Amino acid sequence: MNNSKKQPLIAVVGPTASGKTAVGAALAKLYGGEVISADSMQIYSGFDITSAKPTAEEMGGIPHHMLSIVPMNTDFSVADYCRLAREKINRIAEHNRIPVIVGGTGLYINSLIDNINFDSTSSDSAIRERLITELNAYGKEAMHKRLMETDPETAVMVSPNNTVRVIRAIEVFEVTGIKFSDYRVLNKGTHTDYSLCMIGLDYKDRQDLYDRINRRVDIMSENGMVDECRLIFENEQLKTACQAIGYKELLPYFRNEAELSVCIDRIKQNTRRYAKRQLTWFRRDDRINWIYLDNVIIFNKIIDYCEKIVAKSKII
C-alpha cells in the first residue's frame, strides 16, 4: 500500500446504466477492497428494483455498504451520507482494505471526498418553511424556474421533481447570498483526507448509453418494478422518500390516467435526462479519468484500463 498518510480511495463514477456496479465490484475484488454506494435512492430499504440496487450476484461476494440503510419515511441529508460513509471508510481502512466508492450521485461523492461543509450558517428553518409553502402554492416547475434565475448551474443539474434539492439550493442562496454551486466551492475543506483515484465510465456515442438505459428500464419492468412502486403508492407513509425516477412516472398508471406503456416510455425519457445531468456534474471534475466503453466488448479489458489508471495514480 502507498506509504502516504492519506487513506487510498478509489471512486467509480458516471451516468446511470454505464456499468459502474460491475466495475466497482471487480476493482474491490482486485485490490482487496469493499464497495461503498454513493446513490441517493439506493440508501432506502424496499426500493430495490426501481433504484437498480445491485443484486447478490452482481456484488460477487464483495461487501457492499450504504445500501438499504434508511426506511423510506426517513429524511436523509448529504451530511448524513457523509458522516456514515466516512465511518465505513475508516472501518474498511482499519482492516487494511481499500474503500471503493461507486455511484452516480455527484453531490454525495464530492461532498464526501472534498470535505464540503453545509453547516448551520447556510440554513434557516423559517425560510425553508416559507419556500415549502410557496412550493405547495405555485408548484415544482415555478420553484425550479426561480432556481434557474438565481443559480442556473445548479438548476441544470437538479430535476424539478427533486423538490428537496431545489428548495435547499434556493434556501442557501437566500440565507448566504451565495449561489449553491458557488457555496460548494467556497466551503470545500482545505484538504482531502484521501489519496484519490477517480474513474469515470461513459460512451462517446450518446445513443449507446441511451440504448443501455432503455434496455435496463425494460428489464426492471420485467423484474417487478411496477409492483414494487405500487406497494409504495398504496402506503402513504412511504411516499416522502420517493423522489426516484420510476415511481413518479408510474403514478398516472396507478390512478388509471395513462397506459403502462406510456409511463414506461416516460421513465426511459426522464432517465436519459438524468444521465445528461449526471454527466454535466462530473465533467466539471478534472480529476476523473474517463474510460469510453463504446467499442469495449470484453469486460476484462475495462478492468485492464482501470488497473493502468490506478497504477498511474500511485495511491496503492
C-alpha positions in Angstrom: 0.0 0.0 0.0 1.1 3.6 -0.6 3.2 5.0 2.2 1.2 8.3 2.2 -0.6 9.1 5.4 -3.8 9.7 3.4 -6.2 6.9 3.0 -6.3 5.4 -0.5 -9.7 5.7 -2.1 -11.0 4.6 -5.5 -14.1 6.2 -6.9 -16.1 4.8 -9.9 -18.5 7.4 -11.2 -20.6 8.1 -14.3 -24.1 8.2 -15.6 -26.8 5.7 -14.8 -26.6 2.4 -16.7 -22.9 2.9 -17.6 -21.8 -0.3 -15.8 -20.4 1.2 -12.6 -21.7 -1.6 -10.4 -19.8 -4.4 -12.2 -16.6 -2.3 -12.4 -16.7 -1.3 -8.8 -17.1 -4.9 -7.6 -14.3 -6.1 -9.9 -11.9 -3.4 -8.6 -12.8 -4.2 -5.0 -12.1 -7.8 -5.6 -8.8 -7.0 -7.4 -7.4 -4.7 -4.7 -8.9 -6.4 -1.7 -11.5 -3.8 -1.1 -15.1 -3.1 -0.2 -17.7 -1.1 -2.0 -19.5 2.0 -0.6 -22.5 3.0 -2.6 -23.0 6.7 -3.5 -26.6 6.6 -4.7 -29.2 8.8 -3.1 -32.0 6.3 -3.7 -30.3 3.0 -3.0 -29.9 4.0 0.6 -33.6 3.4 1.1 -34.9 0.0 2.1 -37.6 -1.7 0.0 -36.7 0.3 -3.1 -34.5 -2.3 -4.7 -35.7 -2.8 -8.4 -36.6 0.8 -9.1 -33.3 2.2 -7.8 -31.3 -0.6 -9.7 -29.8 -1.7 -6.4 -27.1 -4.4 -7.0 -28.2 -8.0 -6.6 -26.2 -10.5 -4.6 -24.9 -11.9 -7.9 -23.7 -8.5 -9.0 -22.0 -7.9 -5.7 -19.9 -11.1 -6.4 -19.2 -11.8 -2.7 -17.8 -8.3 -2.2 -19.1 -6.4 0.9 -21.3 -3.5 -0.2 -22.2 -0.7 2.2 -24.7 2.2 2.3 -27.5 0.1 0.7 -30.9 -0.2 2.3 -29.9 1.6 5.5 -32.8 4.1 5.8 -36.5 3.4 6.0 -38.4 5.2 3.2 -40.3 7.5 5.5 -37.0 8.9 6.9 -35.3 12.1 5.8 -31.7 11.7 4.8 -29.3 14.5 4.0 -26.0 14.9 2.3 -24.4 15.5 5.7 -26.0 12.2 7.0 -24.5 10.4 4.0 -21.0 11.8 4.5 -21.0 11.0 8.2 -22.0 7.4 7.7 -19.8 6.9 4.6 -16.7 8.2 6.5 -17.4 5.8 9.3 -17.5 2.9 6.7 -14.3 4.1 5.1 -12.5 4.2 8.4 -13.7 0.7 9.3 -12.6 -0.7 6.0 -9.2 1.0 6.3 -8.7 -0.4 9.8 -8.8 -3.9 8.2 -6.2 -2.8 5.6 -8.7 -2.9 2.8 -9.4 -0.4 0.1 -12.7 1.6 0.0 -14.2 1.8 -3.5 -16.9 4.4 -3.8 -19.4 3.5 -6.6 -22.3 5.7 -7.7 -23.8 8.5 -9.7 -25.0 11.0 -7.1 -22.3 13.7 -7.7 -23.3 15.7 -4.6 -22.7 12.8 -2.3 -19.4 11.9 -3.9 -17.9 15.4 -4.0 -19.2 16.3 -0.5 -17.5 13.1 0.8 -14.2 13.4 -0.8 -13.8 17.2 -0.7 -15.0 17.7 2.9 -17.7 20.1 1.7 -19.4 21.5 4.8 -23.0 22.5 4.6 -23.2 23.9 8.1 -25.9 25.6 10.1 -24.9 29.1 8.7 -26.4 28.1 5.4 -29.8 27.0 6.9 -32.8 28.9 8.1 -35.9 26.9 9.1 -38.2 29.9 8.7 -37.1 30.5 5.1 -37.3 26.8 4.4 -40.9 26.6 5.7 -41.8 29.6 3.5 -40.3 28.0 0.5 -42.2 24.8 1.1 -45.4 26.8 1.4 -44.6 28.5 -1.9 -43.9 25.1 -3.5 -47.3 23.9 -2.4 -49.0 27.0 -3.7 -47.2 27.5 -7.1 -45.8 24.1 -7.9 -42.5 22.5 -8.6 -42.0 24.0 -12.1 -42.3 27.5 -10.7 -39.8 26.8 -7.9 -37.3 25.3 -10.4 -37.7 28.3 -12.6 -36.8 30.5 -9.7 -33.7 28.5 -9.1 -32.8 28.7 -12.8 -33.0 32.5 -12.5 -30.7 32.7 -9.5 -28.4 29.7 -10.0 -28.7 28.2 -13.5 -25.7 25.9 -12.9 -27.4 24.1 -10.1 -30.8 24.2 -11.8 -29.4 22.3 -14.8 -28.2 19.5 -12.5 -31.3 19.2 -10.4 -34.6 17.9 -11.7 -37.7 19.9 -11.0 -39.1 16.7 -9.5 -36.4 16.8 -6.8 -38.1 19.4 -4.8 -36.0 18.8 -1.7 -32.8 19.8 -3.5 -34.5 22.7 -5.3 -35.7 24.1 -2.1 -32.4 23.6 -0.4 -30.5 25.4 -3.2 -32.9 28.4 -3.0 -32.6 28.4 0.8 -28.8 28.5 0.7 -28.9 31.5 -1.7 -31.4 33.4 0.4 -29.5 32.8 3.6 -26.0 33.4 2.4 -26.4 35.5 -0.8 -24.2 32.9 -2.5 -25.3 30.5 -5.2 -25.5 26.9 -4.1 -23.0 26.0 -6.9 -20.5 28.6 -5.6 -21.1 27.7 -2.0 -20.0 24.2 -2.6 -16.7 25.5 -4.0 -16.2 28.1 -1.2 -16.9 25.5 1.5 -14.6 22.8 0.3 -12.4 21.5 3.0 -8.8 22.9 3.0 -7.7 19.3 2.4 -9.0 15.9 1.5 -8.4 13.0 3.8 -7.9 10.7 0.8 -5.3 9.7 -1.7 -7.8 9.6 -4.5 -8.2 7.8 -7.9 -11.3 8.6 -9.8 -12.5 6.6 -12.7 -15.4 7.7 -14.9 -17.4 5.4 -17.3 -19.1 6.9 -20.3 -19.9 6.4 -24.0 -18.8 8.8 -26.7 -21.8 7.9 -28.8 -24.6 9.1 -26.6 -27.1 6.8 -28.3 -25.1 3.8 -26.9 -25.8 5.0 -23.4 -29.4 5.8 -24.1 -29.9 2.3 -25.6 -28.5 0.8 -22.4 -30.8 2.9 -20.3 -33.8 1.8 -22.4 -32.9 -1.8 -22.1 -32.4 -1.6 -18.3 -35.8 0.0 -17.8 -37.4 -2.8 -19.8 -35.5 -5.4 -17.6 -36.5 -3.6 -14.4 -40.1 -3.6 -15.6 -39.9 -7.3 -16.3 -38.4 -7.9 -12.8 -41.2 -6.3 -10.9 -40.6 -2.5 -10.8 -44.3 -1.8 -11.3 -45.4 -4.0 -8.4 -42.7 -2.5 -6.2 -43.8 1.0 -6.9 -47.5 0.1 -6.5 -46.7 -1.1 -2.9 -45.3 2.4 -2.2 -48.2 4.1 -3.9 -50.6 2.1 -1.6 -48.6 3.1 1.6 -48.9 6.8 2.3 -46.1 6.7 4.9 -43.6 5.7 2.3 -44.1 8.4 -0.2 -41.9 11.1 1.4 -38.7 9.3 0.2 -39.8 8.5 -3.3 -38.1 11.0 -5.5 -36.5 8.3 -7.7 -37.2 8.2 -11.3 -39.6 5.3 -11.9 -42.0 6.0 -9.1 -43.4 9.4 -10.1 -43.8 8.4 -13.8 -46.0 5.4 -12.8 -48.5 7.5 -10.8 -50.8 8.1 -13.8 -50.9 4.4 -14.4 -51.8 3.6 -10.8 -54.5 6.3 -10.9 -55.9 4.9 -14.2 -55.0 8.0 -16.0 -52.5 6.6 -18.5 -51.4 3.3 -20.1 -48.5 1.5 -18.6 -46.5 1.6 -21.9 -46.8 5.4 -21.9 -45.5 5.6 -18.3 -42.6 3.2 -19.1 -41.6 5.4 -22.0 -41.6 8.4 -19.7 -39.3 6.6 -17.3 -36.9 6.0 -20.1 -37.0 9.6 -21.2 -36.5 11.0 -17.7 -33.7 8.5 -17.0 -31.9 9.7 -20.2 -32.3 13.3 -19.0 -31.0 12.4 -15.6 -27.9 10.8 -17.2 -27.3 14.1 -19.0 -27.4 16.0 -15.7 -25.0 13.5 -14.1 -22.5 14.0 -16.9 -22.8 17.8 -16.6 -21.9 17.4 -13.0 -19.0 15.0 -13.4 -17.5 16.7 -16.5 -16.5 19.7 -14.2 -14.1 17.5 -12.2 -10.8 17.2 -13.9 -9.6 14.5 -11.5 -11.8 11.9 -13.2 -10.0 9.6 -15.6 -12.6 8.7 -18.3 -13.0 5.3 -20.0 -15.2 5.3 -23.0 -16.9 1.9 -23.4 -18.4 2.2 -27.0 -16.1 -0.5 -28.5 -15.0 -2.4 -25.4 -16.7 -5.7 -25.7 -14.6 -7.8 -23.3 -15.2 -6.8 -19.6 -11.7 -7.7 -18.6 -10.4 -5.1 -21.0 -12.3 -2.4 -19.0 -10.6 -3.7 -15.8 -7.2 -3.6 -17.6 -7.8 0.1 -18.3 -8.8 0.7 -14.7 -5.7 -1.1 -13.4 -3.5 1.2 -15.5 -5.3 4.3 -14.2 -4.9 3.1 -10.6 -1.2 2.3 -11.1 -0.6 5.7 -12.6 -2.3 7.4 -9.6 0.2 5.6 -7.3 -2.4 5.5 -4.5 -1.8 1.8 -3.8 
